[in-house]
Amino acid sequence: MIAVVGGLVYTTELEDFLHTHPDVRHSAVYGVRDQGRIERIHATVVLVPGSTITAEDLRAMVRDGRGELYIPDRIEFVDALLLTDAGKPDKKELRRRAV
């Protein structure tokens, strides 16, 4: 979970919600602390080929479906997620690269 100003955001809940969009193939949601030590929501998303969805489109979907608290501060689109040896998104590495 991510402790943001105003409450807690559960990463798997937000990932599951992002996956309901037909253009989202995979996603990883994680927290990254900013310079003021406040944790911000980041999402790394893999889209289906040919998708034209934007980060703002996904933010609007999250705003409407989960509320302001869950809106990612940053959404990055990639061709493939970094995975651990266990085949799970490597959130530690994604977090490190986001700083």
C-alpha positions as CSV (number, residue, x, y, z in Angstrom):
1,M,0.0,0.0,0.0
2,I,1.0,3.6,-0.5
3,A,0.5,6.2,2.3
4,V,-0.5,9.3,0.5
5,V,-1.8,12.6,1.9
6,G,-5.4,11.9,2.8
7,G,-5.2,8.1,3.2
8,L,-4.0,4.8,1.9
9,V,-3.9,3.5,-1.7
10,Y,-3.8,-0.2,-2.2
11,T,-1.6,-1.0,-5.2
12,T,-3.3,-4.2,-6.2
13,E,-6.7,-2.5,-6.1
14,L,-5.5,0.2,-8.5
15,E,-3.7,-2.3,-10.8
16,D,-6.8,-4.4,-11.0
17,F,-8.8,-1.3,-11.8
18,L,-6.4,-0.2,-14.5
19,H,-6.6,-3.7,-16.0
20,T,-10.4,-3.2,-16.6
21,H,-9.5,-0.8,-19.4
22,P,-9.4,-2.7,-22.7
23,D,-6.2,-1.0,-23.8
24,V,-4.2,-1.9,-20.7
25,R,-2.4,-5.1,-21.0
26,H,-0.3,-4.9,-17.7
27,S,0.5,-2.4,-15.0
28,A,2.5,-2.0,-11.9
29,V,1.6,0.6,-9.3
30,Y,4.1,1.7,-6.6
31,G,4.9,4.7,-4.4
32,V,7.8,7.0,-4.9
33,R,8.8,9.6,-2.3
34,D,9.3,13.1,-3.6
35,Q,11.9,15.6,-2.3
36,G,9.5,16.5,0.5
37,R,9.4,12.8,1.6
38,I,5.7,12.6,0.5
39,E,4.9,9.4,-1.2
40,R,3.5,9.8,-4.7
41,I,1.6,7.2,-6.8
42,H,3.4,6.0,-9.9
43,A,2.0,3.6,-12.5
44,T,4.0,1.8,-15.2
45,V,1.6,0.6,-17.9
46,V,1.9,-1.7,-20.9
47,L,-0.7,-1.0,-23.5
48,V,-2.1,-3.3,-26.2
49,P,-0.5,-2.7,-29.6
50,G,-2.0,0.2,-31.5
51,S,-3.6,1.9,-28.4
52,T,-3.9,5.6,-28.4
53,I,-4.9,6.1,-24.8
54,T,-3.1,8.8,-22.9
55,A,-2.0,9.2,-19.3
56,E,-4.8,11.8,-18.8
57,D,-7.4,9.3,-20.1
58,L,-6.3,6.8,-17.5
59,R,-6.2,9.5,-14.8
60,A,-9.8,10.5,-15.7
61,M,-10.9,6.8,-15.5
62,V,-9.3,6.4,-12.1
63,R,-10.9,9.7,-10.9
64,D,-14.3,8.6,-12.0
65,G,-14.0,5.0,-10.8
66,R,-11.9,5.2,-7.6
67,G,-11.7,8.9,-6.6
68,E,-9.1,11.6,-6.4
69,L,-7.1,9.7,-3.8
70,Y,-6.2,7.0,-6.3
71,I,-5.1,9.2,-9.2
72,P,-1.5,8.4,-10.2
73,D,0.8,11.4,-10.1
74,R,2.9,9.8,-12.9
75,I,2.0,7.3,-15.5
76,E,4.8,5.9,-17.7
77,F,4.1,3.8,-20.8
78,V,6.5,1.0,-21.6
79,D,6.7,-1.9,-24.0
80,A,7.2,-4.5,-21.2
81,L,7.3,-4.5,-17.4
82,L,10.6,-5.2,-15.6
83,L,10.1,-8.6,-13.9
84,T,11.7,-10.3,-10.9
85,D,13.0,-13.9,-11.2
86,A,9.6,-15.0,-9.8
87,G,7.9,-13.3,-12.8
88,K,6.3,-10.5,-10.8
89,P,6.7,-6.8,-11.7
90,D,10.0,-5.5,-10.2
91,K,8.6,-2.6,-8.2
92,K,11.8,-2.1,-6.4
93,E,13.7,-1.5,-9.7
94,L,10.8,0.6,-11.1
95,R,10.8,2.8,-8.0
96,R,14.6,3.2,-8.2
97,R,14.4,4.2,-11.9
98,A,11.6,6.7,-11.1
99,V,13.7,8.8,-8.7
